[in-house]
Amino acid sequence: MPQEYLLPASIEECLHMLAVYPGGRIIAGGTDLMLDLREGRKEAKALIDITRIGELKRISADKDRISIGAAVTHAEVAASELIRQRLPALAAAAGAVGSPQVRNVGTLGGNIVNAQPAADTAVALVALGARAVIVSAAGERQVAVEDLYAGVGRSQVDASKEILTKFIIDLWGAGDASAFARLARRRTLSLPVLNVAVRVKLKEGRCTRARVCLAPVVPRPLPCQEAASVLIGQPPTEEVIARAAAAAKQAAHPRDSLLRGPANYRKDMVEVLLKRALREAFGLPAEEDGHQGQTV
Amino acid sequence: MVKFELKVNGQEYQLEIPADVSLLEVLREYLGFTGTKEGCGQGECGACTVLVDGQAVNACLYPALKAAGAEVLTIEGLAGPGGKLHPLQEAFISAGAVQCGYCTPGMIMSAKALLDRNPTPTREEIKLGLAGNLCRCTGYNKIITAVEKAAAAINKEK
């Protein structure tokens, strides 16, 4: 049971606390960790709250990249004009997390370190090619978000030794577009049956770069190279979108899930959702392919 | 046990609490603010919604010590001088938006956060603002109507 609750004001102070409090553990919003502690899934002797570290609360941009502090909340990401304009997939994903109350407190970094396979912002960050900056006493390292997963609910980030400080997302210049699509039983407070995110770059009428992420079809957000390679070099047409979506369906192997639905249904829906996301990213009109009420 | 000061409804309280205790437990068990309800205890129902520095949060998931230095507002802090009910409270009564009443404090606190930010919400915006609050008996329509009535009343007062 934690004996201390500490509120460091800087990354240096936070690292010092991790060093001097054995059994110390980082807490951000706490919307997942509080339950894990209460139910005995995780333990900590001291909780070190990173949400008062100014540097971790910042969103900034230069001409090449956008940097988002790990303690920025989902509500802040969803409301940021910069993110809405430049990284719309991430704004939409952050706006789909939990509920208003959870989005006001839960953080982008927490959503990644909690390592659930279909965390909405993780799916968007993987599609955007985000890198996480992780700081420890040994120094700083940068890791692609998709490489941070060690298993369901297990992150490569060791919250007892290191701090995920920010995410860096390179800008792709003119023609950079992204979108996020989610299927769930209701719009709020519901696990995604599926969620997908795409990022594309259009140049002279062709797609020159593409990244696709699908979840939850394996125990981590799945980058889908099969679908991305269909898009590259092609014009953004319905025919190309259909081929990419079919490739994604082929690559996805969702499980039967009592919570999320049968595998064959979810495999079919990967195709539908990816079409929706690609149409949005390419600026094409949404097509009537059945009811659309549940996606955001 | 950790000593700290918590500000609730404008008043400071000196407390000595376990490091991982939730804001909900402190409000109800240490300070007696039992207007804030525990529903699911997992952040799924919104019955425990309170405002921390004006933002709606689930008190059941919120570490009490995270609220150090912040202003916490509970349903008990909503009424004005002399116990005059807040327009949201009046509207929930007059619109018949209360049945068993268990979700009502959380609903009203989420609605307060919404109206503070957006004084003239559409019905759709009200639904989104209250999306983190479950009600198992009224069917939501009267709750949404109550928030519309309260918004109109507040804007008329101004």
Interface residues (C-beta under 8 A of the other chain):
Chain A: M1 P2 Q3 E4 Y5 L7 I27 G30 T31 M34 L35 L37 R38 A44 A46 L47 D49 T51 A75 G98 S99 P100 Q101 V102 N104 V105 R187 T188 L189
Chain B: V2 P18 A19 D20 S22 Q42 G43 E44 G46 T49 Q55 A56 V57 N58 C60 L61 Y62 P63 L65 K66 A68 S110 A113 L128 G129 A131 G132 N133 L134
